[in-house]
């Protein structure tokens, strides 16, 4: 009985979705990770469906960009945040994609 409970608990922990930041993002057969440049991400994953840019001031000017990738029919979309030109954060959104994934569109 103990063994079954442990297996069940292990399964539930593994099946719980991770809403925290992730360290990698898979776009098709490519993987990008925190620390990659904008150029690397765009080369591997293509043009995102949306790009939002914010420039922050206060002594030093830093540009923040958030890219939203449509991951295709039924798959969760992802939000990638860049500070300067470097990928700093990867998060899965609550929204599901539709149609063709951004990296499968003609470039």
C-alpha positions in Angstrom: 0.0 0.0 0.0 2.8 2.4 0.9 4.5 1.7 -2.4 1.3 2.6 -4.4 0.8 5.8 -2.4 4.4 6.8 -3.1 4.0 6.1 -6.8 0.8 8.1 -6.9 2.4 11.0 -5.2 5.3 10.9 -7.5 3.0 10.8 -10.5 1.0 13.8 -9.3 4.1 15.9 -8.6 5.4 15.1 -12.1 2.1 15.8 -13.7 1.7 19.2 -12.0 2.2 22.0 -14.6 5.1 24.3 -14.0 3.9 27.9 -14.0 7.2 29.3 -12.8 9.9 30.5 -15.2 11.4 27.8 -17.4 15.1 27.6 -18.4 14.5 26.3 -22.0 12.0 26.7 -24.8 11.6 24.1 -27.6 10.6 25.5 -30.9 10.2 22.6 -33.3 13.5 20.6 -33.2 15.4 23.6 -31.8 16.0 24.6 -28.2 16.7 28.1 -26.9 17.7 28.9 -23.4 18.1 31.8 -21.0 21.3 33.7 -22.0 20.7 33.3 -25.7 20.7 36.4 -27.9 17.7 37.8 -29.8 19.4 36.8 -33.0 19.8 33.2 -31.9 16.2 32.9 -30.8 14.9 34.4 -34.0 17.1 32.2 -36.1 16.0 29.1 -34.3 12.3 30.0 -33.7 11.4 32.4 -36.4 9.4 35.6 -36.1 7.1 35.6 -33.0 3.4 36.4 -33.5 3.8 39.5 -31.2 6.7 41.7 -30.1 6.2 44.3 -27.3 9.1 46.7 -26.5 9.6 48.9 -23.5 12.5 51.2 -22.9 13.3 51.9 -19.3 15.2 54.9 -18.1 16.7 56.0 -14.8 20.4 56.6 -15.3 20.9 53.8 -17.8 18.6 53.0 -20.6 17.7 49.3 -21.0 15.4 48.0 -23.6 13.0 45.2 -22.6 11.2 43.1 -25.3 8.6 40.5 -24.8 8.1 38.0 -27.6 5.0 35.8 -27.8 5.2 32.6 -29.7 2.2 30.7 -31.1 3.1 27.1 -30.6 0.4 25.7 -32.9 -3.0 24.0 -32.5 -3.7 23.0 -28.9 -0.2 23.7 -27.5 0.4 26.3 -24.9 1.9 29.5 -26.1 5.1 30.9 -24.7 6.3 34.4 -23.6 10.1 35.1 -23.9 11.4 38.2 -22.2 14.7 39.9 -23.3 16.6 42.6 -21.4 18.9 44.3 -23.8 19.6 41.7 -26.4 19.6 38.7 -24.0 16.9 36.2 -23.2 16.2 36.5 -19.5 12.9 34.7 -18.9 10.8 32.0 -20.5 7.2 31.5 -19.4 4.3 29.3 -20.6 1.1 31.2 -21.0 -2.4 30.0 -20.2 -3.4 30.4 -23.8 -3.3 27.7 -26.4 -2.1 28.2 -29.9 -4.0 27.9 -33.2 -3.0 27.1 -36.7 0.7 26.6 -37.6 3.4 27.2 -35.0 5.4 30.3 -35.6 8.6 28.4 -36.4 6.9 26.4 -39.1 5.8 29.4 -41.0 7.7 30.4 -44.2 10.6 32.7 -43.4 
